[in-house]
Amino acid sequence: MGPIPVLLGEYGFVFPELGVELKSSLRLSVRRYGVDFAATWTAKGRNTTDNANSVGAEVGIGSDGVSLSLDVTYLNQRFYLPIILSVTYDLEAALWTMVW
């Protein structure tokens, strides 16, 4: 099986005074006869030149369910926690997760 094609679009804002970068992305991929969409938010540390500190969250919805992924990087150590909220397509669960 070869690589899975992905269409990715990103848009971001940088607030240098606060040291925060907010980025949203929309990912469309064909996987198991379904479509996946994801929204991502990332905040990076102010005094880091090599992106050593950051906090991020991603909400994904697709034919295989709804997921929330938390990503924390501190002193170049990455902690990634994927949480499966639903194993079926549930738009209401995805919307409430984004609001939360």
N, C-alpha and C positions, 0 to 999 in steps of 0.2 A: 504494500500500500504506500502510495506516494504522499507528499506533503498536502495538507488541507489548505485550499485557497481561503484567504481572509481579506476583507475590505475594511480598512481602519481609517477613521477620521478623528482628529483631535483638535481641540481648541483650548487655549489657556490664557490666564491672566497672571501677571507677575506684580506683586506689591513689594518693591525693594525696601520701603520704609519698615514694613512689618516682617520682612524676611519670609514671605509666604508665596507659594505658587499654587494656584488653583487650576486644575486641568480636568476637562471632561472629554471623554472619548466615546465613540459609538463604534462597536465592532460587529460586523456582519460576517458570519461564516457558515458554510454548509457542513453540517456534521450530523450524521445519522438521520438524514431526511428532515432536518429541522433548521431553524434559524435562531441564532443567539444574539442578544443585545446586552450591552454592559455600559454602566455609567461609573466613572472613576473620579475620586477626589484625592488630591495629594497636597500635603503641606510640608515644606522643607525647612530645615533649621536656618537661622539667620547667619551665623558665623562659620558656616562650613563651606569650604572651597571644593570639596570632593563629594558633596551630597552624602555626608556620613550620617546625618540625622534626618529622618522623615517619618511621617505618619500618613497612611492612606487607607481608603476603603473603596470597595467595588461591589456593586449590586448587579447581578446577572440574571437574565430571564431567558428561557428557551424551551424547546420541546422536552428537554430532560429535567426541567424544574427551575426553582428559584434558589439562588445562592448569594451569600454575603461573604466577602473575603476581606480580612483585615491584614494590613501589612505595616509593620513597624521596623524601622532601621535605626539603630543607635550604636555609635562608635563602630561602624562598618559591620555590625552583627544584625542579620535580618531575621525577623520573626514573622512568619506567614501563617495565618489561621483561616482556613476555608470552612464555612458553615453552610450546610445544606438546609434550607428552610422548607422546601417542598420538593417532592420527587415528581410532581406533575406541573403542567403549565398553569400558573395561578397569578393572573395579573394583579389582583387585589393585594396579595401578599407582597409582590414586588413594589407596588406603589407605597404601601405602608412601611416597608423597609427603607425606601428612599426618604420618606418623611421623617422617620425615626432618626 
